[in-house]
Amino acid sequence: MQCNRCGHKLEVVRQCRRVRLKCSGCHHEYQIHEVAADLDRETEELLERYTCIIYD
Ligand SMILES: [Zn+2]
């Protein structure tokens, strides 16, 4: 999925026990709940690989 600030691709990044989506363009980090409504299938599948995600 794409950053709603700059349109670059969001990458899934794991930080300790938390997962964030980070923009490859502007490097803004999104919490999962911020973008949950807009997750596309590709991003959902990436997130499903993390078995103990805390959606904070
Ligand atoms: Zn961005």
N, CA, C, O and the ligand as a Tripos MOL2 file, in Angstrom:
@<TRIPOS>MOLECULE
protein
  225   223    57     0     0
PROTEIN
NO_CHARGES

@<TRIPOS>ATOM
      1 N           0.8370   -1.1930    0.0000 N.3       1 MET1
      2 CA          0.0000    0.0000    0.0000 C.3       1 MET1
      3 C           0.8780    1.2510    0.0000 C.2       1 MET1
      4 O           2.0910    1.1590    0.1880 O.2       1 MET1
      5 N           0.2790    2.3960   -0.2060 N.am      2 GLN2
      6 CA          1.0560    3.6130   -0.3930 C.3       2 GLN2
      7 C           0.8640    4.5960    0.7490 C.2       2 GLN2
      8 O          -0.1820    4.6480    1.3970 O.2       2 GLN2
      9 N           1.9000    5.3620    0.9660 N.am      3 CYS3
     10 CA          1.8770    6.4500    1.9380 C.3       3 CYS3
     11 C           0.8440    7.4870    1.5190 C.2       3 CYS3
     12 O           0.7920    7.8830    0.3540 O.2       3 CYS3
     13 N           0.0260    7.9260    2.4630 N.am      4 ASN4
     14 CA         -0.9600    8.9410    2.0750 C.3       4 ASN4
     15 C          -0.3990   10.3530    2.1670 C.2       4 ASN4
     16 O          -1.1250   11.3250    1.9620 O.2       4 ASN4
     17 N           0.8920   10.4690    2.4740 N.am      5 ARG5
     18 CA          1.5470   11.7780    2.4480 C.3       5 ARG5
     19 C           2.2770   12.0080    1.1380 C.2       5 ARG5
     20 O           2.1690   13.0760    0.5350 O.2       5 ARG5
     21 N           3.0350   10.9790    0.6910 N.am      6 CYS6
     22 CA          3.8860   11.2060   -0.4720 C.3       6 CYS6
     23 C           3.6640   10.1840   -1.5820 C.2       6 CYS6
     24 O           4.1730   10.3610   -2.6890 O.2       6 CYS6
     25 N           2.9080    9.1120   -1.3040 N.am      7 GLY7
     26 CA          2.5850    8.1510   -2.3500 C.3       7 GLY7
     27 C           3.6080    7.0560   -2.5690 C.2       7 GLY7
     28 O           3.4290    6.2120   -3.4470 O.2       7 GLY7
     29 N           4.6850    7.0540   -1.7800 N.am      8 HIS8
     30 CA          5.6570    5.9760   -1.8870 C.3       8 HIS8
     31 C           5.1320    4.7270   -1.1860 C.2       8 HIS8
     32 O           4.1500    4.7700   -0.4460 O.2       8 HIS8
     33 N           5.8050    3.6360   -1.4370 N.am      9 LYS9
     34 CA          5.3750    2.3610   -0.8900 C.3       9 LYS9
     35 C           5.6830    2.2740    0.6030 C.2       9 LYS9
     36 O           6.7340    2.7240    1.0590 O.2       9 LYS9
     37 N           4.7560    1.6920    1.3510 N.am     10 LEU10
     38 CA          4.9820    1.4420    2.7680 C.3      10 LEU10
     39 C           5.5950    0.0650    2.9580 C.2      10 LEU10
     40 O           5.1480   -0.9210    2.3710 O.2      10 LEU10
     41 N           6.6250    0.0190    3.7880 N.am     11 GLU11
     42 CA          7.2930   -1.2410    4.1040 C.3      11 GLU11
     43 C           6.9000   -1.6570    5.5170 C.2      11 GLU11
     44 O           6.7310   -0.8170    6.4010 O.2      11 GLU11
     45 N           6.7580   -2.9590    5.7160 N.am     12 VAL12
     46 CA          6.4860   -3.4640    7.0470 C.3      12 VAL12
     47 C           7.8130   -3.5800    7.7910 C.2      12 VAL12
     48 O           8.7440   -4.2230    7.3070 O.2      12 VAL12
     49 N           7.8990   -2.9670    8.9500 N.am     13 VAL13
     50 CA          9.1060   -3.0520    9.7600 C.3      13 VAL13
     51 C           8.7460   -3.5510   11.1480 C.2      13 VAL13
     52 O           7.7470   -3.1360   11.7350 O.2      13 VAL13
     53 N           9.5740   -4.4430   11.6600 N.am     14 ARG14
     54 CA          9.3440   -4.9530   13.0010 C.3      14 ARG14
     55 C          10.3480   -4.3080   13.9480 C.2      14 ARG14
     56 O          11.5510   -4.2870   13.6870 O.2      14 ARG14
     57 N           9.8390   -3.7940   15.0290 N.am     15 GLN15
     58 CA         10.6850   -3.1680   16.0380 C.3      15 GLN15
     59 C          10.3740   -3.8290   17.3630 C.2      15 GLN15
     60 O           9.3320   -3.5800   17.9700 O.2      15 GLN15
     61 N          11.3010   -4.6860   17.8110 N.am     16 CYS16
     62 CA         11.0620   -5.4740   19.0170 C.3      16 CYS16
     63 C           9.7510   -6.2440   18.8470 C.2      16 CYS16
     64 O           9.6460   -7.0690   17.9390 O.2      16 CYS16
     65 N           8.7700   -6.0000   19.6780 N.am     17 ARG17
     66 CA          7.5200   -6.7560   19.5730 C.3      17 ARG17
     67 C           6.4430   -5.9620   18.8780 C.2      17 ARG17
     68 O           5.2800   -6.3640   18.8610 O.2      17 ARG17
     69 N           6.8200   -4.8440   18.3090 N.am     18 ARG18
     70 CA          5.8350   -4.0130   17.6320 C.3      18 ARG18
     71 C           6.1080   -3.9930   16.1450 C.2      18 ARG18
     72 O           7.2550   -4.0970   15.7100 O.2      18 ARG18
     73 N           5.0640   -3.8610   15.3840 N.am     19 VAL19
     74 CA          5.1960   -3.7730   13.9400 C.3      19 VAL19
     75 C           4.6520   -2.4300   13.4780 C.2      19 VAL19
     76 O           3.5940   -1.9720   13.9100 O.2      19 VAL19
     77 N           5.4070   -1.8280   12.5950 N.am     20 ARG20
     78 CA          4.9990   -0.5440   12.0240 C.3      20 ARG20
     79 C           5.0270   -0.6460   10.5060 C.2      20 ARG20
     80 O           5.6480   -1.5420    9.9350 O.2      20 ARG20
     81 N           4.3500    0.2760    9.8800 N.am     21 LEU21
     82 CA          4.5150    0.4600    8.4400 C.3      21 LEU21
     83 C           5.3200    1.7350    8.2460 C.2      21 LEU21
     84 O           4.9690    2.7960    8.7630 O.2      21 LEU21
     85 N           6.4100    1.6090    7.4890 N.am     22 LYS22
     86 CA          7.2860    2.7590    7.2940 C.3      22 LYS22
     87 C           7.3510    3.1010    5.8220 C.2      22 LYS22
     88 O           7.5120    2.2220    4.9740 O.2      22 LYS22
     89 N           7.2260    4.3790    5.5240 N.am     23 CYS23
     90 CA          7.2590    4.8430    4.1440 C.3      23 CYS23
     91 C           8.6790    4.8090    3.6040 C.2      23 CYS23
     92 O           9.6200    5.2240    4.2800 O.2      23 CYS23
     93 N           8.8270    4.3140    2.3880 N.am     24 SER24
     94 CA         10.1470    4.2700    1.7580 C.3      24 SER24
     95 C          10.5350    5.6270    1.1820 C.2      24 SER24
     96 O          11.6820    5.8240    0.7810 O.2      24 SER24
     97 N           9.5950    6.5570    1.1370 N.am     25 GLY25
     98 CA          9.8840    7.8800    0.6020 C.3      25 GLY25
     99 C          10.1890    8.8820    1.7000 C.2      25 GLY25
    100 O          11.3200    9.3530    1.8200 O.2      25 GLY25
    101 N           9.1810    9.2100    2.5050 N.am     26 CYS26
    102 CA          9.3590   10.2550    3.5150 C.3      26 CYS26
    103 C           9.7300    9.6830    4.8820 C.2      26 CYS26
    104 O           9.9860   10.4370    5.8210 O.2      26 CYS26
    105 N           9.7600    8.3540    4.9970 N.am     27 HIS27
    106 CA         10.1590    7.6620    6.2330 C.3      27 HIS27
    107 C           9.1980    7.9020    7.3880 C.2      27 HIS27
    108 O           9.5420    7.6740    8.5470 O.2      27 HIS27
    109 N           8.0160    8.3540    7.0760 N.am     28 HIS28
    110 CA          7.0200    8.4670    8.1350 C.3      28 HIS28
    111 C           6.5930    7.0650    8.5650 C.2      28 HIS28
    112 O           6.3940    6.1840    7.7280 O.2      28 HIS28
    113 N           6.4540    6.8660    9.8720 N.am     29 GLU29
    114 CA          6.0070    5.5780   10.3810 C.3      29 GLU29
    115 C           4.5370    5.6530   10.7710 C.2      29 GLU29
    116 O           4.0860    6.6040   11.4090 O.2      29 GLU29
    117 N           3.8110    4.6240   10.3670 N.am     30 TYR30
    118 CA          2.4010    4.5230   10.7130 C.3      30 TYR30
    119 C           2.2110    3.3670   11.6730 C.2      30 TYR30
    120 O           2.8060    2.3030   11.4980 O.2      30 TYR30
    121 N           1.3890    3.5690   12.6820 N.am     31 GLN31
    122 CA          0.9650    2.4430   13.4950 C.3      31 GLN31
    123 C          -0.0900    1.6660   12.7200 C.2      31 GLN31
    124 O          -0.8080    2.2130   11.8830 O.2      31 GLN31
    125 N          -0.1590    0.3740   13.0270 N.am     32 ILE32
    126 CA         -1.0670   -0.4760   12.2600 C.3      32 ILE32
    127 C          -2.5100    0.0370   12.3370 C.2      32 ILE32
    128 O          -3.2300    0.0540   11.3380 O.2      32 ILE32
    129 N          -2.9130    0.4500   13.5280 N.am     33 HIS33
    130 CA         -4.3170    0.8610   13.6740 C.3      33 HIS33
    131 C          -4.6340    2.1230   12.8810 C.2      33 HIS33
    132 O          -5.7900    2.3880   12.5500 O.2      33 HIS33
    133 N          -3.5890    2.9000   12.5790 N.am     34 GLU34
    134 CA         -3.8190    4.1230   11.7980 C.3      34 GLU34
    135 C          -4.2300    3.8180   10.3720 C.2      34 GLU34
    136 O          -4.9740    4.5740    9.7460 O.2      34 GLU34
    137 N          -3.7370    2.7060    9.8720 N.am     35 VAL35
    138 CA         -3.9510    2.3930    8.4600 C.3      35 VAL35
    139 C          -4.7630    1.1140    8.2700 C.2      35 VAL35
    140 O          -4.9250    0.6370    7.1460 O.2      35 VAL35
    141 N          -5.2780    0.5560    9.3820 N.am     36 ALA36
    142 CA         -5.9380   -0.7480    9.3220 C.3      36 ALA36
    143 C          -7.0790   -0.7680    8.3020 C.2      36 ALA36
    144 O          -7.2890   -1.7680    7.6170 O.2      36 ALA36
    145 N          -7.8000    0.3250    8.2100 N.am     37 ALA37
    146 CA         -8.9470    0.3650    7.3050 C.3      37 ALA37
    147 C          -8.5160    0.3640    5.8350 C.2      37 ALA37
    148 O          -9.3010    0.0240    4.9490 O.2      37 ALA37
    149 N          -7.2820    0.7430    5.5920 N.am     38 ASP38
    150 CA         -6.8150    0.8910    4.2120 C.3      38 ASP38
    151 C          -5.8480   -0.2020    3.7760 C.2      38 ASP38
    152 O          -5.3320   -0.1630    2.6590 O.2      38 ASP38
    153 N          -5.5990   -1.1730    4.6440 N.am     39 LEU39
    154 CA         -4.6310   -2.2180    4.3010 C.3      39 LEU39
    155 C          -5.0610   -2.9480    3.0350 C.2      39 LEU39
    156 O          -6.2230   -3.3240    2.8840 O.2      39 LEU39
    157 N          -4.1160   -3.1420    2.1350 N.am     40 ASP40
    158 CA         -4.4260   -3.9510    0.9600 C.3      40 ASP40
    159 C          -4.0030   -5.3980    1.2190 C.2      40 ASP40
    160 O          -3.3890   -5.7100    2.2390 O.2      40 ASP40
    161 N          -4.3430   -6.2650    0.2790 N.am     41 ARG41
    162 CA         -4.1110   -7.6910    0.4980 C.3      41 ARG41
    163 C          -2.6210   -8.0100    0.6610 C.2      41 ARG41
    164 O          -2.2360   -8.8200    1.5040 O.2      41 ARG41
    165 N          -1.8070   -7.3710   -0.1450 N.am     42 GLU42
    166 CA         -0.3650   -7.6140   -0.0820 C.3      42 GLU42
    167 C           0.1790   -7.2840    1.3070 C.2      42 GLU42
    168 O           0.9600   -8.0470    1.8750 O.2      42 GLU42
    169 N          -0.2390   -6.1480    1.8410 N.am     43 THR43
    170 CA          0.2600   -5.7290    3.1430 C.3      43 THR43
    171 C          -0.2950   -6.6230    4.2480 C.2      43 THR43
    172 O           0.4070   -6.9460    5.2070 O.2      43 THR43
    173 N          -1.5540   -7.0190    4.1070 N.am     44 GLU44
    174 CA         -2.1310   -7.9300    5.0920 C.3      44 GLU44
    175 C          -1.3490   -9.2310    5.1660 C.2      44 GLU44
    176 O          -1.1040   -9.7590    6.2510 O.2      44 GLU44
    177 N          -0.9580   -9.7430    4.0010 N.am     45 GLU45
    178 CA         -0.2110  -11.0010    3.9820 C.3      45 GLU45
    179 C           1.1520  -10.8420    4.6260 C.2      45 GLU45
    180 O           1.6310  -11.7580    5.2940 O.2      45 GLU45
    181 N           1.7830   -9.6910    4.4330 N.am     46 LEU46
    182 CA          3.0550   -9.4360    5.1020 C.3      46 LEU46
    183 C           2.8730   -9.4290    6.6150 C.2      46 LEU46
    184 O           3.6740   -9.9950    7.3590 O.2      46 LEU46
    185 N           1.7990   -8.7760    7.0490 N.am     47 LEU47
    186 CA          1.5510   -8.6780    8.4850 C.3      47 LEU47
    187 C           1.2400  -10.0400    9.0950 C.2      47 LEU47
    188 O           1.5840  -10.3140   10.2450 O.2      47 LEU47
    189 N           0.5820  -10.8890    8.3050 N.am     48 GLU48
    190 CA          0.2160  -12.2150    8.8210 C.3      48 GLU48
    191 C           1.4430  -13.0740    9.1030 C.2      48 GLU48
    192 O           1.3580  -14.0540    9.8430 O.2      48 GLU48
    193 N           2.5880  -12.7110    8.5150 N.am     49 ARG49
    194 CA          3.8120  -13.4710    8.7730 C.3      49 ARG49
    195 C           4.3390  -13.2330   10.1800 C.2      49 ARG49
    196 O           5.1220  -14.0280   10.7000 O.2      49 ARG49
    197 N           3.9170  -12.1620   10.7790 N.am     50 TYR50
    198 CA          4.3580  -11.8910   12.1430 C.3      50 TYR50
    199 C           3.3690  -12.5430   13.0880 C.2      50 TYR50
    200 O           2.1940  -12.1780   13.1280 O.2      50 TYR50
    201 N           3.8500  -13.4980   13.8380 N.am     51 THR51
    202 CA          2.9230  -14.3530   14.5870 C.3      51 THR51
    203 C           2.4760  -13.7430   15.9000 C.2      51 THR51
    204 O           1.4310  -14.1240   16.4260 O.2      51 THR51
    205 N           3.2340  -12.8120   16.4410 N.am     52 CYS52
    206 CA          2.8620  -12.2730   17.7650 C.3      52 CYS52
    207 C           2.8070  -10.7640   17.7140 C.2      52 CYS52
    208 O           3.4340  -10.0730   18.5170 O.2      52 CYS52
    209 N           2.0550  -10.2710   16.7680 N.am     53 ILE53
    210 CA          1.9360   -8.8230   16.6070 C.3      53 ILE53
    211 C           1.1020   -8.2270   17.7430 C.2      53 ILE53
    212 O           0.0710   -8.7650   18.1450 O.2      53 ILE53
    213 N           1.5880   -7.1120   18.2300 N.am     54 ILE54
    214 CA          0.7660   -6.3130   19.1350 C.3      54 ILE54
    215 C           0.2660   -5.1180   18.3580 C.2      54 ILE54
    216 O           1.0440   -4.2560   17.9500 O.2      54 ILE54
    217 N          -1.0260   -5.0730   18.1600 N.am     55 TYR55
    218 CA         -1.6220   -3.9260   17.4740 C.3      55 TYR55
    219 C          -1.8690   -2.8340   18.4960 C.2      55 TYR55
    220 O          -2.9330   -2.7610   19.1120 O.2      55 TYR55
    221 N          -0.8810   -2.0020   18.6610 N.am     56 ASP56
    222 CA         -1.0500   -0.9520   19.6710 C.3      56 ASP56
    223 C          -1.4180    0.3720   19.0180 C.2      56 ASP56
    224 O          -1.6010    1.3730   19.7110 O.2      56 ASP56
    225 ZN          5.6440    8.9220    2.6150 Zn       57 ZN57
@<TRIPOS>BOND
     1     1     2 1
     2     2     3 1
     3     3     4 2
     4     3     5 am
     5     5     6 1
     6     6     7 1
     7     7     8 2
     8     7     9 am
     9     9    10 1
    10    10    11 1
    11    11    12 2
    12    11    13 am
    13    13    14 1
    14    14    15 1
    15    15    16 2
    16    15    17 am
    17    17    18 1
    18    18    19 1
    19    19    20 2
    20    19    21 am
    21    21    22 1
    22    22    23 1
    23    23    24 2
    24    23    25 am
    25    25    26 1
    26    26    27 1
    27    27    28 2
    28    27    29 am
    29    29    30 1
    30    30    31 1
    31    31    32 2
    32    31    33 am
    33    33    34 1
    34    34    35 1
    35    35    36 2
    36    35    37 am
    37    37    38 1
    38    38    39 1
    39    39    40 2
    40    39    41 am
    41    41    42 1
    42    42    43 1
    43    43    44 2
    44    43    45 am
    45    45    46 1
    46    46    47 1
    47    47    48 2
    48    47    49 am
    49    49    50 1
    50    50    51 1
    51    51    52 2
    52    51    53 am
    53    53    54 1
    54    54    55 1
    55    55    56 2
    56    55    57 am
    57    57    58 1
    58    58    59 1
    59    59    60 2
    60    59    61 am
    61    61    62 1
    62    62    63 1
    63    63    64 2
    64    63    65 am
    65    65    66 1
    66    66    67 1
    67    67    68 2
    68    67    69 am
    69    69    70 1
    70    70    71 1
    71    71    72 2
    72    71    73 am
    73    73    74 1
    74    74    75 1
    75    75    76 2
    76    75    77 am
    77    77    78 1
    78    78    79 1
    79    79    80 2
    80    79    81 am
    81    81    82 1
    82    82    83 1
    83    83    84 2
    84    83    85 am
    85    85    86 1
    86    86    87 1
    87    87    88 2
    88    87    89 am
    89    89    90 1
    90    90    91 1
    91    91    92 2
    92    91    93 am
    93    93    94 1
    94    94    95 1
    95    95    96 2
    96    95    97 am
    97    97    98 1
    98    98    99 1
    99    99   100 2
   100    99   101 am
   101   101   102 1
   102   102   103 1
   103   103   104 2
   104   103   105 am
   105   105   106 1
   106   106   107 1
   107   107   108 2
   108   107   109 am
   109   109   110 1
   110   110   111 1
   111   111   112 2
   112   111   113 am
   113   113   114 1
   114   114   115 1
   115   115   116 2
   116   115   117 am
   117   117   118 1
   118   118   119 1
   119   119   120 2
   120   119   121 am
   121   121   122 1
   122   122   123 1
   123   123   124 2
   124   123   125 am
   125   125   126 1
   126   126   127 1
   127   127   128 2
   128   127   129 am
   129   129   130 1
   130   130   131 1
   131   131   132 2
   132   131   133 am
   133   133   134 1
   134   134   135 1
   135   135   136 2
   136   135   137 am
   137   137   138 1
   138   138   139 1
   139   139   140 2
   140   139   141 am
   141   141   142 1
   142   142   143 1
   143   143   144 2
   144   143   145 am
   145   145   146 1
   146   146   147 1
   147   147   148 2
   148   147   149 am
   149   149   150 1
   150   150   151 1
   151   151   152 2
   152   151   153 am
   153   153   154 1
   154   154   155 1
   155   155   156 2
   156   155   157 am
   157   157   158 1
   158   158   159 1
   159   159   160 2
   160   159   161 am
   161   161   162 1
   162   162   163 1
   163   163   164 2
   164   163   165 am
   165   165   166 1
   166   166   167 1
   167   167   168 2
   168   167   169 am
   169   169   170 1
   170   170   171 1
   171   171   172 2
   172   171   173 am
   173   173   174 1
   174   174   175 1
   175   175   176 2
   176   175   177 am
   177   177   178 1
   178   178   179 1
   179   179   180 2
   180   179   181 am
   181   181   182 1
   182   182   183 1
   183   183   184 2
   184   183   185 am
   185   185   186 1
   186   186   187 1
   187   187   188 2
   188   187   189 am
   189   189   190 1
   190   190   191 1
   191   191   192 2
   192   191   193 am
   193   193   194 1
   194   194   195 1
   195   195   196 2
   196   195   197 am
   197   197   198 1
   198   198   199 1
   199   199   200 2
   200   199   201 am
   201   201   202 1
   202   202   203 1
   203   203   204 2
   204   203   205 am
   205   205   206 1
   206   206   207 1
   207   207   208 2
   208   207   209 am
   209   209   210 1
   210   210   211 1
   211   211   212 2
   212   211   213 am
   213   213   214 1
   214   214   215 1
   215   215   216 2
   216   215   217 am
   217   217   218 1
   218   218   219 1
   219   219   220 2
   220   219   221 am
   221   221   222 1
   222   222   223 1
   223   223   224 2
@<TRIPOS>SUBSTRUCTURE
     1 MET1         2 RESIDUE 1 A MET
     2 GLN2         6 RESIDUE 1 A GLN
     3 CYS3        10 RESIDUE 1 A CYS
     4 ASN4        14 RESIDUE 1 A ASN
     5 ARG5        18 RESIDUE 1 A ARG
     6 CYS6        22 RESIDUE 1 A CYS
     7 GLY7        26 RESIDUE 1 A GLY
     8 HIS8        30 RESIDUE 1 A HIS
     9 LYS9        34 RESIDUE 1 A LYS
    10 LEU10       38 RESIDUE 1 A LEU
    11 GLU11       42 RESIDUE 1 A GLU
    12 VAL12       46 RESIDUE 1 A VAL
    13 VAL13       50 RESIDUE 1 A VAL
    14 ARG14       54 RESIDUE 1 A ARG
    15 GLN15       58 RESIDUE 1 A GLN
    16 CYS16       62 RESIDUE 1 A CYS
    17 ARG17       66 RESIDUE 1 A ARG
    18 ARG18       70 RESIDUE 1 A ARG
    19 VAL19       74 RESIDUE 1 A VAL
    20 ARG20       78 RESIDUE 1 A ARG
    21 LEU21       82 RESIDUE 1 A LEU
    22 LYS22       86 RESIDUE 1 A LYS
    23 CYS23       90 RESIDUE 1 A CYS
    24 SER24       94 RESIDUE 1 A SER
    25 GLY25       98 RESIDUE 1 A GLY
    26 CYS26      102 RESIDUE 1 A CYS
    27 HIS27      106 RESIDUE 1 A HIS
    28 HIS28      110 RESIDUE 1 A HIS
    29 GLU29      114 RESIDUE 1 A GLU
    30 TYR30      118 RESIDUE 1 A TYR
    31 GLN31      122 RESIDUE 1 A GLN
    32 ILE32      126 RESIDUE 1 A ILE
    33 HIS33      130 RESIDUE 1 A HIS
    34 GLU34      134 RESIDUE 1 A GLU
    35 VAL35      138 RESIDUE 1 A VAL
    36 ALA36      142 RESIDUE 1 A ALA
    37 ALA37      146 RESIDUE 1 A ALA
    38 ASP38      150 RESIDUE 1 A ASP
    39 LEU39      154 RESIDUE 1 A LEU
    40 ASP40      158 RESIDUE 1 A ASP
    41 ARG41      162 RESIDUE 1 A ARG
    42 GLU42      166 RESIDUE 1 A GLU
    43 THR43      170 RESIDUE 1 A THR
    44 GLU44      174 RESIDUE 1 A GLU
    45 GLU45      178 RESIDUE 1 A GLU
    46 LEU46      182 RESIDUE 1 A LEU
    47 LEU47      186 RESIDUE 1 A LEU
    48 GLU48      190 RESIDUE 1 A GLU
    49 ARG49      194 RESIDUE 1 A ARG
    50 TYR50      198 RESIDUE 1 A TYR
    51 THR51      202 RESIDUE 1 A THR
    52 CYS52      206 RESIDUE 1 A CYS
    53 ILE53      210 RESIDUE 1 A ILE
    54 ILE54      214 RESIDUE 1 A ILE
    55 TYR55      218 RESIDUE 1 A TYR
    56 ASP56      222 RESIDUE 1 A ASP
    57 ZN57       225 GROUP 0 **** ****
